[in-house]
């Protein structure tokens, strides 16, 4: 038996053309987690579903479901993030952001924290009040934390000392003090173990802390911002153990 009138607030992570007129939408929703919804006729310029079926569209979606499939029956647009399309670099980063979110989000499991973070990141990209490196770094570290991959940055993962933390093991997800790094890697630390400055480490603690409300609010000098950007990307890729074509494209157009 079909169900009708199931509604949710959702963000379009992916919009895929199917057949001549339809689209398949991958939504991250507050109520249902990641879901896939078929939007009949959404490719038509005359379709009332066209605005709500574009990537980055955020709004209210109502769908019917039957035998595990969902069909869009109504939708209203809240935000399109249209201004992203006027800047190729910010658009490329936004595409990377939603691809990471899609990778982390679980089917049919609500994740309001990840949805809120992704929306806030898109808003930050539209506003342009923080640098690209800052927005990207904060999103990467906060996103992996939402996904359960929070790094342990309060003490050494080998000896538990709290002082002298000098490295972040991007694969193990722990910090290492300089003494342990020297003992564990007498021939030199591997590429997955990155040196980390105390100022950058404090920023990582702030971003990944569960009590941090506005994770974008802090500022760093340029040299520390670049270090944080390098570490956050390496950590995300190591923890998720995958690459992103959207990230490669972002680097192509941004020279970052």
C-alpha positions as CSV (number, residue, x, y, z in Angstrom):
1,X,0.0,0.0,0.0
2,X,1.3,3.4,-0.9
3,X,1.9,6.1,1.7
4,X,1.2,9.7,0.8
5,X,2.1,13.0,2.3
6,X,5.4,12.2,4.0
7,X,7.2,15.6,4.3
8,X,10.7,16.6,5.2
9,X,13.2,19.4,5.1
10,X,15.9,18.4,2.6
11,X,19.1,19.5,0.8
12,X,19.7,18.2,-2.7
13,X,23.2,16.6,-2.6
14,X,22.9,15.1,-6.1
15,X,20.5,15.6,-9.0
16,X,20.8,12.9,-11.7
17,X,19.0,13.0,-15.1
18,X,17.0,9.9,-15.8
19,X,15.0,9.3,-19.0
20,X,14.0,12.4,-21.1
21,X,12.1,14.3,-18.4
22,X,12.8,13.0,-15.0
23,X,15.4,13.5,-12.3
24,X,16.6,11.3,-9.4
25,X,17.3,13.4,-6.3
26,X,19.6,12.4,-3.5
27,X,18.4,14.4,-0.4
28,X,19.9,14.8,3.0
29,X,16.9,15.4,5.3
30,X,16.4,16.2,8.9
31,X,13.7,13.7,9.4
32,X,14.8,10.7,7.3
33,X,18.5,11.0,6.8
34,X,19.8,10.4,3.2
35,X,17.0,9.3,0.8
36,X,16.5,9.0,-2.9
37,X,13.4,10.5,-4.5
38,X,12.2,10.4,-8.1
39,X,11.1,13.8,-9.5
40,X,8.8,13.1,-12.5
41,X,9.1,15.7,-15.2
42,X,11.6,17.8,-13.3
43,X,13.9,18.3,-16.4
44,X,11.2,20.3,-18.2
45,X,11.6,24.1,-18.0
46,X,7.9,24.3,-17.3
47,X,8.0,21.9,-14.4
48,X,7.2,23.3,-11.0
49,X,9.8,20.8,-9.7
50,X,12.7,22.2,-11.7
51,X,13.9,24.8,-9.1
52,X,13.7,22.3,-6.2
53,X,15.5,19.6,-8.1
54,X,18.8,21.4,-8.7
55,X,21.9,20.6,-6.7
56,X,22.1,22.7,-3.5
57,X,18.4,23.3,-3.4
58,X,17.1,23.3,0.1
59,X,13.4,23.2,0.9
60,X,10.3,21.3,2.0
61,X,9.8,18.0,0.1
62,X,6.7,15.8,0.2
63,X,6.8,12.4,-1.3
64,X,4.8,9.2,-1.7
65,X,6.5,5.8,-1.1
66,X,5.7,2.3,-2.2
67,X,7.8,-0.9,-2.2
68,X,10.9,1.0,-1.2
69,X,10.7,3.7,-3.8
70,X,9.8,7.4,-3.3
71,X,8.2,9.9,-5.7
72,X,8.0,13.6,-5.3
73,X,4.5,14.9,-5.0
74,X,5.1,18.4,-3.8
75,X,8.0,20.7,-2.9
76,X,8.7,24.4,-2.0
77,X,12.1,26.1,-2.2
78,X,13.6,27.7,0.8
79,X,17.1,28.5,-0.5
80,X,18.9,27.8,-3.9
81,X,22.4,29.1,-3.0
82,X,22.3,30.6,-6.5
83,X,25.2,33.0,-5.8
84,X,27.6,30.0,-5.7
85,X,27.3,29.8,-9.5
86,X,28.9,33.2,-10.0
87,X,32.2,32.1,-8.6
88,X,33.8,28.9,-10.1
89,X,36.1,28.3,-7.1
90,X,33.4,28.6,-4.5
91,X,31.1,26.5,-6.7
92,X,33.8,23.8,-7.0
93,X,34.2,23.8,-3.2
94,X,30.5,23.5,-2.7
95,X,30.4,20.5,-5.0
96,X,33.1,18.9,-2.9
97,X,31.3,19.7,0.3
98,X,28.1,18.0,-0.8
99,X,30.0,15.0,-2.1
100,X,31.7,14.5,1.3
101,X,28.3,14.9,2.9
102,X,26.8,12.3,0.6
103,X,29.7,9.9,1.5
104,X,29.2,10.4,5.2
105,X,25.4,10.4,5.4
106,X,23.6,7.1,6.1
107,X,20.5,6.0,4.4
108,X,17.3,6.5,6.3
109,X,19.2,7.6,9.5
110,X,18.5,11.2,10.5
111,X,21.6,13.3,11.0
112,X,20.6,16.9,11.7
113,X,24.1,17.8,12.8
114,X,25.6,16.9,9.4
115,X,22.7,18.7,7.6
116,X,23.1,21.8,9.6
117,X,26.9,21.8,9.1
118,X,26.5,21.4,5.3
119,X,23.9,24.2,5.1
120,X,26.1,26.5,7.2
121,X,29.1,25.8,5.0
122,X,27.1,26.7,1.8
123,X,25.9,29.9,3.5
124,X,29.5,30.7,4.4
125,X,30.6,30.2,0.8
126,X,27.8,32.5,-0.4
127,X,28.6,35.2,2.1
128,X,32.3,35.2,1.4
129,X,33.2,36.5,4.9
130,X,35.8,33.8,5.5
131,X,38.6,32.6,3.2
132,X,38.2,29.5,1.1
133,X,40.9,27.7,3.1
134,X,39.1,28.5,6.3
135,X,35.7,27.3,5.2
136,X,37.1,24.1,3.6
137,X,39.2,23.2,6.7
138,X,36.4,23.7,9.2
139,X,34.0,21.7,7.1
140,X,36.3,18.8,6.6
141,X,37.2,18.4,10.3
142,X,33.6,19.0,11.5
143,X,32.2,16.7,8.9
144,X,34.4,13.8,9.8
145,X,33.6,14.4,13.5
146,X,29.9,14.2,12.6
147,X,30.7,10.9,10.9
148,X,32.3,9.5,14.1
149,X,35.9,10.0,13.1
150,X,36.9,12.7,15.6
151,X,40.6,12.9,16.1
152,X,42.0,12.5,19.6
153,X,44.0,15.7,20.1
154,X,44.1,16.1,23.8
155,X,46.9,13.7,24.6
156,X,49.5,11.5,22.9
157,X,48.0,8.3,21.5
158,X,51.1,6.3,22.4
159,X,52.1,7.5,25.9
160,X,49.1,9.6,27.0
161,X,51.1,12.7,27.8
162,X,49.3,15.9,27.3
163,X,52.3,18.2,26.6
164,X,54.6,18.3,23.7
165,X,52.1,17.1,21.1
166,X,53.9,17.7,17.8
167,X,52.3,15.3,15.2
168,X,48.9,14.2,14.0
169,X,48.6,10.6,12.7
170,X,46.0,11.0,10.0
171,X,45.4,7.3,9.7
172,X,45.4,6.4,13.4
173,X,43.4,9.5,14.3
174,X,45.7,10.4,17.2
175,X,48.3,13.0,18.2
176,X,51.9,12.0,19.0
177,X,54.4,13.8,21.2
178,X,57.8,14.4,19.8
179,X,59.4,11.8,22.0
180,X,57.1,9.0,20.8
181,X,57.4,10.1,17.2
182,X,61.2,9.8,17.5
183,X,60.9,6.3,19.1
184,X,58.2,5.0,16.8
185,X,59.8,6.3,13.6
186,X,63.6,6.4,14.0
187,X,64.1,6.7,10.2
188,X,61.6,9.5,9.9
189,X,57.9,9.9,10.2
190,X,55.7,8.6,7.4
191,X,53.8,10.9,5.1
192,X,50.6,10.1,7.0
193,X,52.0,11.5,10.2
194,X,51.9,15.3,9.9
195,X,53.7,17.9,12.0
196,X,51.2,20.2,13.8
197,X,51.8,23.5,15.4
198,X,50.2,24.1,18.8
199,X,48.1,27.0,17.4
200,X,46.7,24.7,14.7
201,X,46.1,22.0,17.2
202,X,44.0,24.4,19.3
203,X,41.9,25.2,16.2
204,X,41.4,21.5,15.6
205,X,40.2,21.0,19.2
206,X,37.8,23.9,18.8
207,X,36.3,22.6,15.5
208,X,35.9,19.0,16.7
209,X,34.6,19.8,20.2
210,X,31.0,18.7,20.6
211,X,30.2,21.9,22.6
212,X,31.4,24.3,19.8
213,X,28.4,26.1,18.4
214,X,29.7,28.3,15.6
215,X,32.7,26.4,14.4
216,X,33.5,29.0,11.7
217,X,33.9,31.8,14.2
218,X,37.6,31.7,15.0
219,X,40.4,33.3,12.9
220,X,44.0,32.2,12.2
221,X,47.0,33.9,10.7
222,X,47.6,33.0,7.0
223,X,50.5,30.6,7.7
224,X,48.5,28.6,10.3
225,X,45.4,28.6,8.0
226,X,47.4,27.0,5.3
227,X,48.8,24.3,7.7
228,X,45.2,23.6,9.0
229,X,44.0,23.3,5.4
230,X,46.7,20.7,4.6
231,X,46.0,18.7,7.7
232,X,42.2,18.8,7.5
233,X,42.2,17.5,3.9
234,X,44.7,14.8,4.6
235,X,42.8,13.7,7.7
236,X,39.5,13.5,5.9
237,X,40.9,11.5,3.0
238,X,42.7,9.1,5.3
239,X,39.7,8.5,7.6
240,X,37.2,8.0,4.7
241,X,39.8,6.0,2.7
242,X,38.5,7.4,-0.6
243,X,39.1,10.1,-3.1
244,X,36.8,12.7,-4.5
245,X,36.7,13.9,-8.1
246,X,35.1,17.1,-6.9
247,X,38.2,17.7,-4.7
248,X,40.5,17.2,-7.7
249,X,38.5,19.7,-9.7
250,X,38.5,22.2,-6.9
251,X,42.3,22.1,-6.8
252,X,42.5,22.5,-10.6
253,X,40.5,25.7,-10.5
254,X,41.7,27.2,-7.2
255,X,45.5,26.5,-7.3
256,X,45.1,25.7,-3.6
